[in-house]
Amino acid sequence: MRDYMTRDGDMVDLIAFETYGTEDAREAIYEVNPGLADLGLTLPAGVTITLPEWSAPKPSVPQSGFNR
């Protein structure tokens, strides 16, 4: 985990995309930063938040009913 200080106009979705390459990490960011959602969609500048270790889940491979 590492800390990140917000800049004017930052949004959790944008921070997730810039840090992890996808917005999918936003839920993980909210989980490790209780109360972050209370600050609104656009975060005030100067708020220190924790960015968790995160990697995208592996997509599941569909199983076919056929044996080859």
matplotlib code that plots the C-alpha trace (Angstrom):
import matplotlib.pyplot as plt

x = [0.0, 1.1, -0.3, -1.6, -2.4, -5.3, -5.1, -7.8, -10.4, -9.3, -12.0, -11.6, -12.4, -9.6, -7.1, -7.9, -7.5, -4.2, -2.8, -4.0, -5.0, -8.7, -11.5, -12.4, -10.0, -12.2, -14.0, -10.7, -9.7, -13.0, -12.6, -9.2, -10.3, -13.4, -15.3, -13.8, -17.2, -18.5, -16.2, -18.2, -17.4, -14.8, -12.3, -10.9, -7.2, -4.8, -6.5, -4.2, -5.7, -4.3, -3.9, -4.0, -2.1, -4.5, -4.6, -7.5, -9.2, -8.5, -11.5, -13.1, -12.8, -16.1, -16.3, -17.8, -19.8, -17.8, -15.0, -12.5]
y = [0.0, 3.6, 7.0, 9.5, 13.1, 14.4, 17.3, 19.7, 17.9, 14.4, 11.7, 8.1, 6.7, 8.8, 7.9, 4.2, 4.6, 6.5, 4.1, 0.7, 1.2, 0.6, 2.1, -1.3, -0.7, 2.1, -0.3, -1.5, 2.2, 2.9, -0.3, 0.8, 4.5, 4.5, 7.8, 8.6, 8.4, 11.1, 13.6, 13.5, 12.5, 15.3, 15.1, 18.2, 18.8, 17.8, 14.7, 11.8, 8.4, 4.9, 3.1, -0.7, -3.4, -4.4, -6.4, -7.1, -10.4, -13.0, -13.5, -16.9, -19.3, -20.7, -24.4, -26.2, -29.4, -31.1, -33.5, -33.6]
z = [0.0, -0.6, 0.2, -2.4, -1.8, -3.8, -6.2, -7.1, -9.2, -8.4, -8.4, -7.1, -10.6, -12.1, -9.4, -9.9, -13.7, -13.5, -10.9, -12.0, -15.6, -14.9, -12.9, -11.5, -8.5, -7.1, -4.7, -3.3, -2.7, -0.9, 1.2, 2.7, 3.1, 5.3, 5.0, 1.6, -0.1, 2.3, 0.6, -2.6, -6.2, -6.6, -3.8, -2.1, -2.7, 0.1, 1.3, 1.9, 0.9, 0.9, -2.4, -1.9, -3.6, -6.4, -9.6, -11.9, -11.3, -13.9, -16.3, -15.9, -18.8, -19.9, -19.6, -22.6, -22.2, -25.0, -24.6, -27.5]

ax = plt.figure().add_subplot(projection="3d")
ax.plot(x, y, z, "-o")
ax.set_aspect("equal")
plt.show()
